[in-house]
């Protein structure tokens, strides 16, 4: 079963993740603890085949700057208390490489991805569209929104939008990625577990489908110990 799960999850499950996934999928007729899983994986030379994420920090012009209201209080008691968001660069193309930005919004309760959007560059319009999609999922929400100080998040357009939605805006300090660590972790898994194990999309349509499948995978199929062995969707539904 360990070998089967390792293949299914593209060899990205470490010892703890494998133990969690075994319990979540419930295909064993007995209980397998962490020590037993470690011994079994080591015996067969299995380990998570991922690489460390590289960070690129770019200073940006700041128009509207708010303080860090979240203060790294990432564990929330109910859904829609805090949404975190960020963008990352991805590439696509068969012969010529093209760049695009993927935007994602996470509800901190369960680290559930509410929405995503793809744009050519990081613009205020693209960020607002991502939030419009999130508010279609949760139309009555008025969360605190935590971002970095990217130019789109510092724009008057975006801050006026949040004010209109009755949302408070919290921002990380420059060069402090740990102040938005749940989002950083999601990007890390997205790139190292998902993108690295799929062929590069040939066009925007394929890229959109790939991102859509990634959101579904991390929301509904990947169980985490930090969520009591549940998927993000299952954990978040506990508050319903």
Secondary structure, DSSP 8 states (H G I E B T S, - for coil): -HHHHHHHTTT---HHHHHHHHHHHT--SS---HHHHHHHHHHTT-----------------SS-----STT----SSTTSEEEEEEEEEEE-SSS-EEEEEEEEEETTTTEEEEEEEESS--HHHHHHHHHHHHHHSTT---EEEE---TTTTSHHHHHHHHHTT--EEE--TT-GGGGHHHHHHHHHIIIIIGGGS---SSHHHHHHHHHHHHHHHHHT--BGGGTTB-HHHHHHTT-
